[in-house]
């Protein structure tokens, strides 16, 4: 005896497709920063410089050499 169960059809919505998901002109949900108010002023300056570097070079993560270059650009030296 075979019983047929009615199944609700599940639809998949690809939110990455254009025209769906987020309104036109809305920024991407990914964020490079979460606010640096809990840091001391020098660390805030470094964090802001790193964020600016990431945005300028379209990088999510940076290498140690890139970090060094950002720090040297702020005037830090050994």
PDB file of N, CA, C and O in Angstrom:
ATOM      1  N   UNK A   1       0.840  -1.179   0.000  1.00  0.00           N
ATOM      2  CA  UNK A   1       0.000   0.000   0.000  1.00  0.00           C
ATOM      3  C   UNK A   1       0.887   1.245   0.000  1.00  0.00           C
ATOM      4  O   UNK A   1       1.697   1.438   0.907  1.00  0.00           O
ATOM      5  N   UNK A   2       0.736   2.058  -0.985  1.00  0.00           N
ATOM      6  CA  UNK A   2       1.540   3.261  -1.128  1.00  0.00           C
ATOM      7  C   UNK A   2       0.698   4.464  -0.780  1.00  0.00           C
ATOM      8  O   UNK A   2      -0.399   4.677  -1.296  1.00  0.00           O
ATOM      9  N   UNK A   3       1.256   5.224   0.104  1.00  0.00           N
ATOM     10  CA  UNK A   3       0.552   6.454   0.480  1.00  0.00           C
ATOM     11  C   UNK A   3       1.274   7.637  -0.142  1.00  0.00           C
ATOM     12  O   UNK A   3       2.499   7.740  -0.070  1.00  0.00           O
ATOM     13  N   UNK A   4       0.540   8.486  -0.724  1.00  0.00           N
ATOM     14  CA  UNK A   4       1.104   9.697  -1.313  1.00  0.00           C
ATOM     15  C   UNK A   4       0.915  10.840  -0.320  1.00  0.00           C
ATOM     16  O   UNK A   4      -0.197  11.151   0.106  1.00  0.00           O
ATOM     17  N   UNK A   5       2.012  11.434   0.021  1.00  0.00           N
ATOM     18  CA  UNK A   5       1.956  12.593   0.910  1.00  0.00           C
ATOM     19  C   UNK A   5       2.123  13.854   0.086  1.00  0.00           C
ATOM     20  O   UNK A   5       2.979  13.943  -0.794  1.00  0.00           O
ATOM     21  N   UNK A   6       1.306  14.792   0.388  1.00  0.00           N
ATOM     22  CA  UNK A   6       1.451  16.068  -0.294  1.00  0.00           C
ATOM     23  C   UNK A   6       2.631  16.802   0.313  1.00  0.00           C
ATOM     24  O   UNK A   6       2.718  16.976   1.528  1.00  0.00           O
ATOM     25  N   UNK A   7       3.526  17.224  -0.542  1.00  0.00           N
ATOM     26  CA  UNK A   7       4.685  17.971  -0.077  1.00  0.00           C
ATOM     27  C   UNK A   7       4.605  19.392  -0.599  1.00  0.00           C
ATOM     28  O   UNK A   7       4.266  19.645  -1.755  1.00  0.00           O
ATOM     29  N   UNK A   8       4.919  20.277   0.270  1.00  0.00           N
ATOM     30  CA  UNK A   8       4.936  21.682  -0.115  1.00  0.00           C
ATOM     31  C   UNK A   8       6.216  21.925  -0.912  1.00  0.00           C
ATOM     32  O   UNK A   8       7.311  21.594  -0.456  1.00  0.00           O
ATOM     33  N   UNK A   9       6.076  22.496  -2.084  1.00  0.00           N
ATOM     34  CA  UNK A   9       7.228  22.740  -2.933  1.00  0.00           C
ATOM     35  C   UNK A   9       8.062  23.872  -2.342  1.00  0.00           C
ATOM     36  O   UNK A   9       7.543  24.938  -2.014  1.00  0.00           O
ATOM     37  N   UNK A  10       9.349  23.624  -2.213  1.00  0.00           N
ATOM     38  CA  UNK A  10      10.270  24.609  -1.673  1.00  0.00           C
ATOM     39  C   UNK A  10      10.904  25.344  -2.849  1.00  0.00           C
ATOM     40  O   UNK A  10      11.432  24.729  -3.775  1.00  0.00           O
ATOM     41  N   UNK A  11      10.840  26.652  -2.793  1.00  0.00           N
ATOM     42  CA  UNK A  11      11.453  27.450  -3.853  1.00  0.00           C
ATOM     43  C   UNK A  11      12.719  28.086  -3.324  1.00  0.00           C
ATOM     44  O   UNK A  11      12.824  28.429  -2.146  1.00  0.00           O
ATOM     45  N   UNK A  12      13.664  28.233  -4.208  1.00  0.00           N
ATOM     46  CA  UNK A  12      14.951  28.823  -3.864  1.00  0.00           C
ATOM     47  C   UNK A  12      15.029  30.220  -4.452  1.00  0.00           C
ATOM     48  O   UNK A  12      14.790  30.413  -5.644  1.00  0.00           O
ATOM     49  N   UNK A  13      15.362  31.189  -3.619  1.00  0.00           N
ATOM     50  CA  UNK A  13      15.510  32.557  -4.096  1.00  0.00           C
ATOM     51  C   UNK A  13      16.989  32.916  -4.050  1.00  0.00           C
ATOM     52  O   UNK A  13      17.580  32.974  -2.971  1.00  0.00           O
ATOM     53  N   UNK A  14      17.578  33.151  -5.190  1.00  0.00           N
ATOM     54  CA  UNK A  14      18.982  33.548  -5.261  1.00  0.00           C
ATOM     55  C   UNK A  14      19.058  35.045  -5.001  1.00  0.00           C
ATOM     56  O   UNK A  14      18.742  35.851  -5.876  1.00  0.00           O
ATOM     57  N   UNK A  15      19.476  35.410  -3.802  1.00  0.00           N
ATOM     58  CA  UNK A  15      19.529  36.817  -3.424  1.00  0.00           C
ATOM     59  C   UNK A  15      20.671  37.554  -4.100  1.00  0.00           C
ATOM     60  O   UNK A  15      20.698  38.785  -4.116  1.00  0.00           O
ATOM     61  N   UNK A  16      21.623  36.798  -4.663  1.00  0.00           N
ATOM     62  CA  UNK A  16      22.738  37.440  -5.342  1.00  0.00           C
ATOM     63  C   UNK A  16      22.362  37.922  -6.725  1.00  0.00           C
ATOM     64  O   UNK A  16      23.059  38.757  -7.301  1.00  0.00           O
ATOM     65  N   UNK A  17      21.272  37.408  -7.265  1.00  0.00           N
ATOM     66  CA  UNK A  17      20.848  37.811  -8.600  1.00  0.00           C
ATOM     67  C   UNK A  17      20.429  39.272  -8.590  1.00  0.00           C
ATOM     68  O   UNK A  17      19.898  39.770  -7.598  1.00  0.00           O
ATOM     69  N   UNK A  18      20.671  39.949  -9.694  1.00  0.00           N
ATOM     70  CA  UNK A  18      20.310  41.365  -9.739  1.00  0.00           C
ATOM     71  C   UNK A  18      18.794  41.524  -9.690  1.00  0.00           C
ATOM     72  O   UNK A  18      18.044  40.722 -10.247  1.00  0.00           O
ATOM     73  N   UNK A  19      18.380  42.560  -9.021  1.00  0.00           N
ATOM     74  CA  UNK A  19      16.951  42.832  -8.929  1.00  0.00           C
ATOM     75  C   UNK A  19      16.268  42.126  -7.773  1.00  0.00           C
ATOM     76  O   UNK A  19      15.084  42.360  -7.527  1.00  0.00           O
ATOM     77  N   UNK A  20      16.977  41.274  -7.060  1.00  0.00           N
ATOM     78  CA  UNK A  20      16.378  40.598  -5.907  1.00  0.00           C
ATOM     79  C   UNK A  20      17.281  40.785  -4.703  1.00  0.00           C
ATOM     80  O   UNK A  20      18.456  41.120  -4.856  1.00  0.00           O
ATOM     81  N   UNK A  21      16.767  40.582  -3.553  1.00  0.00           N
ATOM     82  CA  UNK A  21      17.576  40.667  -2.342  1.00  0.00           C
ATOM     83  C   UNK A  21      17.552  42.042  -1.734  1.00  0.00           C
ATOM     84  O   UNK A  21      16.765  42.309  -0.825  1.00  0.00           O
ATOM     85  N   UNK A  22      18.404  42.922  -2.222  1.00  0.00           N
ATOM     86  CA  UNK A  22      18.501  44.248  -1.628  1.00  0.00           C
ATOM     87  C   UNK A  22      18.103  45.305  -2.645  1.00  0.00           C
ATOM     88  O   UNK A  22      18.247  45.096  -3.850  1.00  0.00           O
ATOM     89  N   UNK A  23      17.607  46.429  -2.172  1.00  0.00           N
ATOM     90  CA  UNK A  23      17.181  47.475  -3.094  1.00  0.00           C
ATOM     91  C   UNK A  23      18.355  48.034  -3.898  1.00  0.00           C
ATOM     92  O   UNK A  23      19.502  47.977  -3.456  1.00  0.00           O
ATOM     93  N   UNK A  24      18.063  48.569  -5.066  1.00  0.00           N
ATOM     94  CA  UNK A  24      19.111  49.176  -5.903  1.00  0.00           C
ATOM     95  C   UNK A  24      19.804  50.290  -5.134  1.00  0.00           C
ATOM     96  O   UNK A  24      19.162  51.102  -4.467  1.00  0.00           O
ATOM     97  N   UNK A  25      21.113  50.312  -5.239  1.00  0.00           N
ATOM     98  CA  UNK A  25      21.888  51.355  -4.585  1.00  0.00           C
ATOM     99  C   UNK A  25      22.210  51.073  -3.130  1.00  0.00           C
ATOM    100  O   UNK A  25      22.929  51.849  -2.501  1.00  0.00           O
ATOM    101  N   UNK A  26      21.696  49.983  -2.578  1.00  0.00           N
ATOM    102  CA  UNK A  26      21.993  49.661  -1.186  1.00  0.00           C
ATOM    103  C   UNK A  26      23.428  49.151  -1.086  1.00  0.00           C
ATOM    104  O   UNK A  26      23.884  48.420  -1.965  1.00  0.00           O
ATOM    105  N   UNK A  27      24.139  49.523  -0.038  1.00  0.00           N
ATOM    106  CA  UNK A  27      25.527  49.075   0.092  1.00  0.00           C
ATOM    107  C   UNK A  27      25.607  47.573   0.374  1.00  0.00           C
ATOM    108  O   UNK A  27      24.650  46.956   0.841  1.00  0.00           O
ATOM    109  N   UNK A  28      26.757  47.016   0.082  1.00  0.00           N
ATOM    110  CA  UNK A  28      27.009  45.614   0.362  1.00  0.00           C
ATOM    111  C   UNK A  28      26.965  45.392   1.871  1.00  0.00           C
ATOM    112  O   UNK A  28      27.361  46.272   2.635  1.00  0.00           O
ATOM    113  N   UNK A  29      26.490  44.231   2.308  1.00  0.00           N
ATOM    114  CA  UNK A  29      26.353  43.974   3.741  1.00  0.00           C
ATOM    115  C   UNK A  29      27.692  43.762   4.429  1.00  0.00           C
ATOM    116  O   UNK A  29      27.807  43.962   5.638  1.00  0.00           O
ATOM    117  N   UNK A  30      28.712  43.357   3.664  1.00  0.00           N
ATOM    118  CA  UNK A  30      30.014  43.142   4.293  1.00  0.00           C
ATOM    119  C   UNK A  30      30.578  44.467   4.761  1.00  0.00           C
ATOM    120  O   UNK A  30      30.432  45.488   4.088  1.00  0.00           O
ATOM    121  N   UNK A  31      31.213  44.449   5.896  1.00  0.00           N
ATOM    122  CA  UNK A  31      31.799  45.665   6.435  1.00  0.00           C
ATOM    123  C   UNK A  31      33.217  45.375   6.864  1.00  0.00           C
ATOM    124  O   UNK A  31      33.515  44.296   7.376  1.00  0.00           O
ATOM    125  N   UNK A  32      34.086  46.338   6.655  1.00  0.00           N
ATOM    126  CA  UNK A  32      35.468  46.181   7.077  1.00  0.00           C
ATOM    127  C   UNK A  32      35.659  46.529   8.546  1.00  0.00           C
ATOM    128  O   UNK A  32      36.623  46.092   9.174  1.00  0.00           O
ATOM    129  N   UNK A  33      34.767  47.293   9.074  1.00  0.00           N
ATOM    130  CA  UNK A  33      34.986  47.781  10.435  1.00  0.00           C
ATOM    131  C   UNK A  33      33.737  47.645  11.282  1.00  0.00           C
ATOM    132  O   UNK A  33      32.624  47.521  10.771  1.00  0.00           O
ATOM    133  N   UNK A  34      33.943  47.671  12.556  1.00  0.00           N
ATOM    134  CA  UNK A  34      32.829  47.549  13.484  1.00  0.00           C
ATOM    135  C   UNK A  34      32.801  48.698  14.477  1.00  0.00           C
ATOM    136  O   UNK A  34      32.049  48.658  15.450  1.00  0.00           O
ATOM    137  N   UNK A  35      33.602  49.705  14.245  1.00  0.00           N
ATOM    138  CA  UNK A  35      33.694  50.824  15.179  1.00  0.00           C
ATOM    139  C   UNK A  35      34.900  50.631  16.071  1.00  0.00           C
ATOM    140  O   UNK A  35      35.100  49.556  16.634  1.00  0.00           O
ATOM    141  N   UNK A  36      35.682  51.647  16.196  1.00  0.00           N
ATOM    142  CA  UNK A  36      36.929  51.516  16.950  1.00  0.00           C
ATOM    143  C   UNK A  36      36.921  52.409  18.190  1.00  0.00           C
ATOM    144  O   UNK A  36      37.974  52.860  18.641  1.00  0.00           O
ATOM    145  N   UNK A  37      35.758  52.658  18.727  1.00  0.00           N
ATOM    146  CA  UNK A  37      35.651  53.577  19.857  1.00  0.00           C
ATOM    147  C   UNK A  37      36.261  53.011  21.134  1.00  0.00           C
ATOM    148  O   UNK A  37      36.589  53.770  22.046  1.00  0.00           O
ATOM    149  N   UNK A  38      36.417  51.705  21.214  1.00  0.00           N
ATOM    150  CA  UNK A  38      36.961  51.084  22.420  1.00  0.00           C
ATOM    151  C   UNK A  38      38.485  51.123  22.453  1.00  0.00           C
ATOM    152  O   UNK A  38      39.088  50.746  23.458  1.00  0.00           O
ATOM    153  N   UNK A  39      39.120  51.575  21.368  1.00  0.00           N
ATOM    154  CA  UNK A  39      40.576  51.620  21.283  1.00  0.00           C
ATOM    155  C   UNK A  39      41.105  52.957  21.766  1.00  0.00           C
ATOM    156  O   UNK A  39      40.384  53.955  21.777  1.00  0.00           O
ATOM    157  N   UNK A  40      42.379  52.968  22.168  1.00  0.00           N
ATOM    158  CA  UNK A  40      42.997  54.242  22.529  1.00  0.00           C
ATOM    159  C   UNK A  40      43.229  55.048  21.249  1.00  0.00           C
ATOM    160  O   UNK A  40      43.179  54.476  20.160  1.00  0.00           O
ATOM    161  N   UNK A  41      43.479  56.346  21.342  1.00  0.00           N
ATOM    162  CA  UNK A  41      43.567  57.194  20.148  1.00  0.00           C
ATOM    163  C   UNK A  41      44.597  56.731  19.110  1.00  0.00           C
ATOM    164  O   UNK A  41      44.327  56.801  17.911  1.00  0.00           O
ATOM    165  N   UNK A  42      45.760  56.265  19.544  1.00  0.00           N
ATOM    166  CA  UNK A  42      46.778  55.806  18.593  1.00  0.00           C
ATOM    167  C   UNK A  42      46.319  54.554  17.857  1.00  0.00           C
ATOM    168  O   UNK A  42      46.538  54.421  16.653  1.00  0.00           O
ATOM    169  N   UNK A  43      45.686  53.644  18.576  1.00  0.00           N
ATOM    170  CA  UNK A  43      45.184  52.423  17.955  1.00  0.00           C
ATOM    171  C   UNK A  43      44.014  52.738  17.015  1.00  0.00           C
ATOM    172  O   UNK A  43      43.854  52.093  15.979  1.00  0.00           O
ATOM    173  N   UNK A  44      43.195  53.736  17.383  1.00  0.00           N
ATOM    174  CA  UNK A  44      42.108  54.164  16.494  1.00  0.00           C
ATOM    175  C   UNK A  44      42.660  54.702  15.182  1.00  0.00           C
ATOM    176  O   UNK A  44      42.133  54.410  14.109  1.00  0.00           O
ATOM    177  N   UNK A  45      43.724  55.488  15.275  1.00  0.00           N
ATOM    178  CA  UNK A  45      44.342  56.044  14.068  1.00  0.00           C
ATOM    179  C   UNK A  45      44.861  54.929  13.161  1.00  0.00           C
ATOM    180  O   UNK A  45      44.678  54.978  11.944  1.00  0.00           O
ATOM    181  N   UNK A  46      45.505  53.931  13.750  1.00  0.00           N
ATOM    182  CA  UNK A  46      46.015  52.798  12.980  1.00  0.00           C
ATOM    183  C   UNK A  46      44.874  52.009  12.354  1.00  0.00           C
ATOM    184  O   UNK A  46      44.945  51.641  11.182  1.00  0.00           O
ATOM    185  N   UNK A  47      43.825  51.748  13.122  1.00  0.00           N
ATOM    186  CA  UNK A  47      42.677  50.995  12.612  1.00  0.00           C
ATOM    187  C   UNK A  47      42.015  51.724  11.454  1.00  0.00           C
ATOM    188  O   UNK A  47      41.649  51.100  10.458  1.00  0.00           O
ATOM    189  N   UNK A  48      41.857  53.042  11.570  1.00  0.00           N
ATOM    190  CA  UNK A  48      41.263  53.830  10.490  1.00  0.00           C
ATOM    191  C   UNK A  48      42.149  53.797   9.245  1.00  0.00           C
ATOM    192  O   UNK A  48      41.641  53.694   8.128  1.00  0.00           O
ATOM    193  N   UNK A  49      43.463  53.882   9.428  1.00  0.00           N
ATOM    194  CA  UNK A  49      44.382  53.840   8.288  1.00  0.00           C
ATOM    195  C   UNK A  49      44.320  52.480   7.593  1.00  0.00           C
ATOM    196  O   UNK A  49      44.364  52.410   6.365  1.00  0.00           O
ATOM    197  N   UNK A  50      44.220  51.415   8.360  1.00  0.00           N
ATOM    198  CA  UNK A  50      44.112  50.073   7.781  1.00  0.00           C
ATOM    199  C   UNK A  50      42.804  49.945   7.014  1.00  0.00           C
ATOM    200  O   UNK A  50      42.790  49.406   5.907  1.00  0.00           O
ATOM    201  N   UNK A  51      41.710  50.429   7.581  1.00  0.00           N
ATOM    202  CA  UNK A  51      40.414  50.379   6.896  1.00  0.00           C
ATOM    203  C   UNK A  51      40.458  51.157   5.577  1.00  0.00           C
ATOM    204  O   UNK A  51      39.933  50.700   4.562  1.00  0.00           O
ATOM    205  N   UNK A  52      41.082  52.324   5.601  1.00  0.00           N
ATOM    206  CA  UNK A  52      41.193  53.115   4.383  1.00  0.00           C
ATOM    207  C   UNK A  52      42.033  52.392   3.333  1.00  0.00           C
ATOM    208  O   UNK A  52      41.707  52.420   2.146  1.00  0.00           O
ATOM    209  N   UNK A  53      43.113  51.746   3.769  1.00  0.00           N
ATOM    210  CA  UNK A  53      43.951  50.974   2.849  1.00  0.00           C
ATOM    211  C   UNK A  53      43.146  49.844   2.206  1.00  0.00           C
ATOM    212  O   UNK A  53      43.224  49.621   0.997  1.00  0.00           O
ATOM    213  N   UNK A  54      42.375  49.137   3.026  1.00  0.00           N
ATOM    214  CA  UNK A  54      41.561  48.032   2.518  1.00  0.00           C
ATOM    215  C   UNK A  54      40.544  48.515   1.489  1.00  0.00           C
ATOM    216  O   UNK A  54      40.359  47.877   0.453  1.00  0.00           O
ATOM    217  N   UNK A  55      39.890  49.627   1.768  1.00  0.00           N
ATOM    218  CA  UNK A  55      38.902  50.160   0.841  1.00  0.00           C
ATOM    219  C   UNK A  55      39.555  50.640  -0.453  1.00  0.00           C
ATOM    220  O   UNK A  55      39.041  50.397  -1.545  1.00  0.00           O
ATOM    221  N   UNK A  56      40.684  51.319  -0.321  1.00  0.00           N
ATOM    222  CA  UNK A  56      41.370  51.852  -1.486  1.00  0.00           C
ATOM    223  C   UNK A  56      41.863  50.745  -2.417  1.00  0.00           C
ATOM    224  O   UNK A  56      41.790  50.867  -3.640  1.00  0.00           O
ATOM    225  N   UNK A  57      42.368  49.659  -1.815  1.00  0.00           N
ATOM    226  CA  UNK A  57      42.946  48.562  -2.599  1.00  0.00           C
ATOM    227  C   UNK A  57      42.000  47.376  -2.765  1.00  0.00           C
ATOM    228  O   UNK A  57      42.388  46.326  -3.277  1.00  0.00           O
ATOM    229  N   UNK A  58      40.743  47.559  -2.319  1.00  0.00           N
ATOM    230  CA  UNK A  58      39.715  46.510  -2.455  1.00  0.00           C
ATOM    231  C   UNK A  58      40.205  45.182  -1.883  1.00  0.00           C
ATOM    232  O   UNK A  58      40.153  44.145  -2.545  1.00  0.00           O
ATOM    233  N   UNK A  59      40.676  45.237  -0.651  1.00  0.00           N
ATOM    234  CA  UNK A  59      41.209  44.046   0.000  1.00  0.00           C
ATOM    235  C   UNK A  59      40.403  43.766   1.260  1.00  0.00           C
ATOM    236  O   UNK A  59      40.093  44.684   2.019  1.00  0.00           O
ATOM    237  N   UNK A  60      40.068  42.514   1.482  1.00  0.00           N
ATOM    238  CA  UNK A  60      39.374  42.121   2.705  1.00  0.00           C
ATOM    239  C   UNK A  60      40.392  41.896   3.829  1.00  0.00           C
ATOM    240  O   UNK A  60      40.158  42.260   4.981  1.00  0.00           O
ATOM    241  N   UNK A  61      41.501  41.300   3.472  1.00  0.00           N
ATOM    242  CA  UNK A  61      42.577  41.041   4.430  1.00  0.00           C
ATOM    243  C   UNK A  61      43.870  41.568   3.838  1.00  0.00           C
ATOM    244  O   UNK A  61      44.034  41.595   2.618  1.00  0.00           O
ATOM    245  N   UNK A  62      44.792  41.989   4.699  1.00  0.00           N
ATOM    246  CA  UNK A  62      46.064  42.488   4.209  1.00  0.00           C
ATOM    247  C   UNK A  62      47.192  41.632   4.747  1.00  0.00           C
ATOM    248  O   UNK A  62      47.039  40.944   5.756  1.00  0.00           O
ATOM    249  N   UNK A  63      48.327  41.680   4.064  1.00  0.00           N
ATOM    250  CA  UNK A  63      49.503  40.917   4.484  1.00  0.00           C
ATOM    251  C   UNK A  63      50.264  41.710   5.543  1.00  0.00           C
ATOM    252  O   UNK A  63      49.970  42.878   5.798  1.00  0.00           O
ATOM    253  N   UNK A  64      51.244  41.054   6.149  1.00  0.00           N
ATOM    254  CA  UNK A  64      52.072  41.751   7.135  1.00  0.00           C
ATOM    255  C   UNK A  64      52.860  42.883   6.487  1.00  0.00           C
ATOM    256  O   UNK A  64      53.066  43.934   7.093  1.00  0.00           O
ATOM    257  N   UNK A  65      53.295  42.662   5.258  1.00  0.00           N
ATOM    258  CA  UNK A  65      54.036  43.704   4.560  1.00  0.00           C
ATOM    259  C   UNK A  65      53.147  44.918   4.301  1.00  0.00           C
ATOM    260  O   UNK A  65      53.593  46.057   4.442  1.00  0.00           O
ATOM    261  N   UNK A  66      51.896  44.679   3.926  1.00  0.00           N
ATOM    262  CA  UNK A  66      50.968  45.785   3.724  1.00  0.00           C
ATOM    263  C   UNK A  66      50.697  46.505   5.042  1.00  0.00           C
ATOM    264  O   UNK A  66      50.608  47.732   5.071  1.00  0.00           O
ATOM    265  N   UNK A  67      50.566  45.758   6.121  1.00  0.00           N
ATOM    266  CA  UNK A  67      50.375  46.360   7.437  1.00  0.00           C
ATOM    267  C   UNK A  67      51.570  47.233   7.801  1.00  0.00           C
ATOM    268  O   UNK A  67      51.415  48.342   8.312  1.00  0.00           O
ATOM    269  N   UNK A  68      52.774  46.707   7.525  1.00  0.00           N
ATOM    270  CA  UNK A  68      53.981  47.478   7.796  1.00  0.00           C
ATOM    271  C   UNK A  68      53.975  48.791   6.999  1.00  0.00           C
ATOM    272  O   UNK A  68      54.324  49.845   7.530  1.00  0.00           O
ATOM    273  N   UNK A  69      53.580  48.718   5.727  1.00  0.00           N
ATOM    274  CA  UNK A  69      53.546  49.914   4.890  1.00  0.00           C
ATOM    275  C   UNK A  69      52.541  50.937   5.419  1.00  0.00           C
ATOM    276  O   UNK A  69      52.806  52.138   5.383  1.00  0.00           O
ATOM    277  N   UNK A  70      51.408  50.479   5.902  1.00  0.00           N
ATOM    278  CA  UNK A  70      50.420  51.381   6.491  1.00  0.00           C
ATOM    279  C   UNK A  70      51.006  52.047   7.741  1.00  0.00           C
ATOM    280  O   UNK A  70      50.872  53.256   7.934  1.00  0.00           O
ATOM    281  N   UNK A  71      51.648  51.250   8.574  1.00  0.00           N
ATOM    282  CA  UNK A  71      52.241  51.784   9.803  1.00  0.00           C
ATOM    283  C   UNK A  71      53.358  52.772   9.487  1.00  0.00           C
ATOM    284  O   UNK A  71      53.459  53.825  10.117  1.00  0.00           O
ATOM    285  N   UNK A  72      54.197  52.429   8.506  1.00  0.00           N
ATOM    286  CA  UNK A  72      55.284  53.341   8.121  1.00  0.00           C
ATOM    287  C   UNK A  72      54.701  54.641   7.561  1.00  0.00           C
ATOM    288  O   UNK A  72      55.250  55.720   7.785  1.00  0.00           O
ATOM    289  N   UNK A  73      53.595  54.534   6.839  1.00  0.00           N
ATOM    290  CA  UNK A  73      52.943  55.721   6.309  1.00  0.00           C
ATOM    291  C   UNK A  73      52.414  56.642   7.398  1.00  0.00           C
ATOM    292  O   UNK A  73      52.272  57.846   7.186  1.00  0.00           O
ATOM    293  N   UNK A  74      52.125  56.075   8.559  1.00  0.00           N
ATOM    294  CA  UNK A  74      51.678  56.899   9.701  1.00  0.00           C
ATOM    295  C   UNK A  74      52.848  57.469  10.493  1.00  0.00           C
ATOM    296  O   UNK A  74      52.656  58.269  11.409  1.00  0.00           O
ATOM    297  N   UNK A  75      54.067  57.050  10.134  1.00  0.00           N
ATOM    298  CA  UNK A  75      55.242  57.581  10.828  1.00  0.00           C
ATOM    299  C   UNK A  75      55.838  56.653  11.862  1.00  0.00           C
ATOM    300  O   UNK A  75      56.807  57.025  12.524  1.00  0.00           O
ATOM    301  N   UNK A  76      55.299  55.465  12.027  1.00  0.00           N
ATOM    302  CA  UNK A  76      55.860  54.507  12.960  1.00  0.00           C
ATOM    303  C   UNK A  76      57.172  53.987  12.401  1.00  0.00           C
ATOM    304  O   UNK A  76      57.299  53.764  11.197  1.00  0.00           O
ATOM    305  N   UNK A  77      58.148  53.794  13.278  1.00  0.00           N
ATOM    306  CA  UNK A  77      59.430  53.208  12.862  1.00  0.00           C
ATOM    307  C   UNK A  77      59.983  52.359  13.984  1.00  0.00           C
ATOM    308  O   UNK A  77      59.571  52.466  15.139  1.00  0.00           O
ATOM    309  N   UNK A  78      60.924  51.514  13.614  1.00  0.00           N
ATOM    310  CA  UNK A  78      61.510  50.567  14.560  1.00  0.00           C
ATOM    311  C   UNK A  78      62.479  51.262  15.485  1.00  0.00           C
ATOM    312  O   UNK A  78      63.072  50.621  16.353  1.00  0.00           O
TER     313      UNK A  78
END
